[in-house]
Amino acid sequence: MKTEFSVPIGSQPLKLAAFGTCRLHNSLKLLEGSGHVTLLPAIAGFSHSSAEINQHIDIALGNKPLPNEAMKPLGYTAALNRNLNTTAELRGTIDPADIVLIEISSLKLYKHKDYYGQSNRISEHLGVPVSILDSALLHGDYSQVPDKKLHALAEFEARIQDLPECRKTLKEILAKLAPKPIILLNHFLVEPDPNGRFIARRRLRAMLKRLREENPERLFHFDPTPLLRRFNWPIEDMAHYEESFKHVVALELRRYLAQAVLPVSKGLTA
């Protein structure tokens, strides 16, 4: 008997462009390994914010130069290592995509000169924990930053993006990617949340849901929270799934692609 995972989505693997965190990419890699999808090459590593993703798309479309070696702290080593330098190579990260998946997990924006990046890469580059990085760049508290790191840290800036700006950036992304269908994903929530730890995640999820409702023919919204609730919260921490749950997410994304997105984009059914 065929398992759900072995049933093909369509006659050919679906080409996907994916922008987001390890939560999204790990599950899509499982689908790719089963032959259901083909993940297009990535310009950058994992991304957290709408500003980063908008920037990745601008680079792919030729609207912004590819960062040089100095931008490695912002997560662009993937593109530099793959030598995606020509116009055709860069556009090949998006143009062939049947569907684009965009995961927005944070409103924190980190910037180095004219390029946005994500906190984990900056933290690794500077050798400064993310918590200390945030205290310094977001709150002006440099008391825990080692003296020898102060000069390097001064090259970076950070701020919290408000929801209207995030929404505006996402609408810019949608226009650039038209008419491709897009799946919007939010960060998971943990319930109950008596201390309000996930207020920002909750508001971001609500904004993505409204955006989907305004564009029902082209946008789709995937929230992993109901799946987590069903399986009794299989998470390693507040940012990562347990290993076994990645397979569950892959199955749900496969079902989602087959039942919701594929008929719109390719005229196929599950």
C-alpha positions as CSV (number, residue, x, y, z in Angstrom):
1,M,0.0,0.0,0.0
2,K,1.3,3.5,-0.9
3,T,1.7,5.8,2.0
4,E,0.5,9.4,1.7
5,F,4.1,10.5,1.4
6,S,4.7,8.3,-1.7
7,V,1.7,9.5,-3.7
8,P,2.9,12.0,-6.3
9,I,1.5,15.5,-6.3
10,G,1.5,15.7,-10.1
11,S,3.1,14.3,-13.2
12,Q,6.3,16.3,-12.6
13,P,8.0,17.5,-9.4
14,L,6.7,20.9,-8.4
15,K,9.4,23.7,-8.6
16,L,9.5,25.7,-5.4
17,A,11.2,28.9,-4.3
18,A,11.3,29.0,-0.6
19,F,12.2,31.9,1.7
20,G,12.1,31.3,5.5
21,T,13.7,29.5,8.4
22,C,15.0,26.0,9.0
23,R,11.5,25.0,10.0
24,L,10.3,25.5,6.4
25,H,13.4,24.3,4.6
26,N,13.9,21.1,6.6
27,S,10.3,19.9,5.8
28,L,10.6,20.9,2.1
29,K,13.9,19.0,2.0
30,L,12.0,15.9,3.1
31,L,9.5,16.4,0.2
32,E,12.3,17.0,-2.2
33,G,13.9,13.7,-1.1
34,S,10.7,11.9,-1.9
35,G,10.6,13.3,-5.4
36,H,7.5,15.5,-4.9
37,V,9.2,18.8,-5.3
38,T,12.4,20.5,-6.6
39,L,13.7,23.3,-4.5
40,L,15.3,26.0,-6.5
41,P,18.8,27.3,-5.5
42,A,18.7,29.9,-2.8
43,I,20.5,33.2,-3.1
44,A,20.9,33.4,0.7
45,G,20.6,31.2,3.8
46,F,17.6,31.2,6.1
47,S,15.7,34.4,6.4
48,H,13.4,35.8,9.2
49,S,11.9,39.1,8.0
50,S,10.0,40.5,5.1
51,A,12.8,43.0,4.5
52,E,15.3,40.2,4.1
53,I,13.1,38.3,1.7
54,N,12.2,41.4,-0.3
55,Q,16.0,42.0,-0.6
56,H,16.6,38.5,-1.8
57,I,14.0,38.9,-4.5
58,D,15.4,42.2,-5.6
59,I,18.8,40.6,-6.0
60,A,17.4,37.7,-8.0
61,L,15.5,40.1,-10.3
62,G,18.5,42.4,-10.8
63,N,17.1,45.3,-8.9
64,K,20.0,45.2,-6.3
65,P,23.6,44.1,-6.6
66,L,24.7,40.7,-5.2
67,P,26.6,41.4,-2.0
68,N,30.3,41.0,-2.0
69,E,32.4,38.9,0.5
70,A,32.0,41.6,3.1
71,M,28.3,40.7,3.4
72,K,28.8,37.1,4.5
73,P,27.7,38.0,8.1
74,L,24.2,38.7,6.7
75,G,23.7,35.2,5.4
76,Y,24.7,35.4,1.8
77,T,27.4,32.7,1.8
78,A,25.0,30.3,-0.1
79,A,24.9,32.5,-3.2
80,L,28.6,33.3,-3.0
81,N,29.5,29.7,-2.7
82,R,27.3,28.7,-5.6
83,N,28.6,31.4,-7.8
84,L,25.2,32.7,-8.7
85,N,26.5,35.8,-10.4
86,T,25.0,36.0,-13.8
87,T,21.6,37.4,-14.5
88,A,20.3,34.0,-15.7
89,E,21.7,32.2,-12.6
90,L,20.1,34.7,-10.2
91,R,16.8,34.8,-11.9
92,G,16.9,31.0,-11.9
93,T,16.3,31.1,-8.2
94,I,12.8,32.5,-8.8
95,D,11.6,32.5,-12.4
96,P,11.1,28.7,-12.8
97,A,9.1,28.4,-9.6
98,D,5.6,27.1,-9.9
99,I,4.9,28.3,-6.3
100,V,6.7,30.5,-3.8
101,L,6.7,29.9,-0.1
102,I,7.3,32.8,2.2
103,E,7.7,32.4,6.0
104,I,7.7,35.6,8.1
105,S,8.9,34.7,11.6
106,S,10.2,38.0,12.9
107,L,9.7,41.8,12.9
108,K,13.3,42.4,14.0
109,L,15.3,44.0,11.2
110,Y,19.1,43.9,11.2
111,K,21.1,45.9,8.7
112,H,24.8,46.3,7.6
113,K,25.3,49.2,5.3
114,D,22.6,48.7,2.6
115,Y,21.8,45.1,3.2
116,Y,19.5,43.3,5.6
117,G,20.5,40.1,7.4
118,Q,19.4,37.9,10.2
119,S,20.5,37.8,13.8
120,N,22.0,34.3,13.9
121,R,24.4,34.9,11.1
122,I,25.5,38.3,12.6
123,S,25.8,36.6,16.0
124,E,28.1,33.9,14.5
125,H,30.2,36.4,12.6
126,L,30.7,38.7,15.7
127,G,30.9,35.9,18.3
128,V,28.3,37.7,20.3
129,P,25.1,35.9,21.5
130,V,21.9,37.0,20.0
131,S,20.5,38.2,23.4
132,I,23.5,40.5,23.8
133,L,23.3,41.6,20.2
134,D,19.6,42.5,20.7
135,S,20.3,44.4,24.0
136,A,23.0,46.5,22.2
137,L,21.4,47.1,18.8
138,L,17.7,47.3,19.9
139,H,18.0,48.8,23.4
140,G,21.3,50.6,23.4
141,D,22.7,48.5,26.2
142,Y,26.3,47.7,25.3
143,S,27.4,46.8,28.8
144,Q,27.8,43.1,28.0
145,V,29.5,43.5,24.7
146,P,33.3,42.7,24.9
147,D,35.4,45.8,24.2
148,K,37.1,44.1,21.3
149,K,33.7,43.6,19.6
150,L,32.4,47.1,20.0
151,H,34.0,48.4,16.8
152,A,32.7,45.6,14.6
153,L,29.2,45.9,16.2
154,A,29.1,49.6,15.4
155,E,28.8,48.7,11.7
156,F,25.3,47.1,12.3
157,E,22.0,48.6,13.2
158,A,18.7,47.0,14.2
159,R,15.1,48.0,14.8
160,I,11.6,46.5,15.2
161,Q,9.5,46.7,12.1
162,D,5.8,47.7,12.7
163,L,3.0,45.6,11.1
164,P,1.9,48.3,8.5
165,E,5.5,48.4,7.2
166,C,5.7,44.6,7.1
167,R,2.4,44.5,5.3
168,K,3.6,47.1,2.8
169,T,6.8,45.1,2.2
170,L,4.8,41.9,1.6
171,K,2.6,43.7,-0.9
172,E,5.7,44.8,-2.8
173,I,6.9,41.2,-2.8
174,L,3.5,40.0,-4.2
175,A,3.7,42.5,-7.0
176,K,7.2,41.5,-7.9
177,L,6.3,37.8,-8.0
178,A,3.0,38.2,-9.8
179,P,1.2,36.1,-11.0
180,K,2.9,33.2,-9.1
181,P,0.8,31.7,-6.3
182,I,2.3,32.2,-2.9
183,I,2.0,30.3,0.4
184,L,2.5,32.7,3.4
185,L,3.7,31.0,6.6
186,N,3.8,32.3,10.1
187,H,5.9,31.3,13.2
188,F,4.2,28.8,15.5
189,L,2.5,29.8,18.7
190,V,2.4,27.8,21.9
191,E,-0.8,27.7,23.9
192,P,-1.7,28.7,26.5
193,D,0.3,31.9,26.6
194,P,-0.6,33.5,30.0
195,N,2.4,35.9,30.0
196,G,1.8,37.2,26.5
197,R,5.1,36.0,25.2
198,F,3.7,35.4,21.7
199,I,1.7,38.6,21.2
200,A,4.0,39.7,18.3
201,R,3.7,36.3,16.7
202,R,-0.1,36.4,17.1
203,R,-0.4,39.8,15.5
204,L,1.9,38.8,12.6
205,R,-0.2,35.7,12.0
206,A,-3.4,37.8,12.0
207,M,-1.9,40.2,9.5
208,L,-0.9,37.3,7.2
209,K,-4.3,35.8,7.4
210,R,-6.0,39.1,6.5
211,L,-3.6,39.5,3.5
212,R,-4.6,36.1,2.3
213,E,-8.3,36.9,2.7
214,E,-7.8,40.0,0.5
215,N,-6.1,37.9,-2.2
216,P,-7.9,34.5,-2.1
217,E,-7.2,33.6,-5.7
218,R,-3.4,33.8,-5.4
219,L,-2.4,33.7,-1.7
220,F,-2.6,30.9,0.8
221,H,-1.8,30.8,4.5
222,F,-0.2,28.0,6.4
223,D,-0.2,28.1,10.2
224,P,1.7,25.2,11.9
225,T,0.1,25.9,15.3
226,P,-3.0,23.6,14.9
227,L,-0.6,20.7,13.9
228,L,1.5,21.3,17.0
229,R,-1.6,21.4,19.2
230,R,-2.8,18.1,17.7
231,F,0.5,16.4,18.4
232,N,0.9,17.9,21.9
233,W,3.5,20.5,21.2
234,P,6.5,18.5,19.8
235,I,9.1,21.3,19.9
236,E,12.7,21.4,21.0
237,D,12.5,25.0,22.1
238,M,10.5,28.1,21.1
239,A,12.0,28.2,17.6
240,H,12.5,24.6,16.6
241,Y,10.5,21.4,15.9
242,E,11.4,18.0,17.2
243,E,12.9,15.9,14.5
244,S,9.9,13.6,14.1
245,F,7.5,16.6,13.7
246,K,9.4,17.8,10.6
247,H,7.9,14.8,8.7
248,V,4.4,15.8,9.9
249,V,4.9,19.3,8.6
250,A,6.2,17.9,5.3
251,L,3.1,15.8,4.9
252,E,0.9,18.8,5.7
253,L,2.7,21.0,3.2
254,R,2.4,18.2,0.6
255,R,-1.3,18.0,1.2
256,Y,-1.6,21.7,1.1
257,L,0.2,22.0,-2.2
258,A,-1.9,19.2,-3.8
259,Q,-5.3,20.3,-2.5
260,A,-5.1,24.0,-2.4
261,V,-2.3,25.4,-4.6
262,L,-1.7,23.0,-7.4
263,P,-5.1,23.2,-9.0
264,V,-4.6,27.0,-9.3
265,S,-1.1,27.0,-10.6
266,K,-0.9,23.9,-12.9
267,G,-4.5,22.7,-13.4
268,L,-3.7,19.4,-11.6
269,T,-5.5,17.6,-8.8
270,A,-4.2,15.7,-5.8
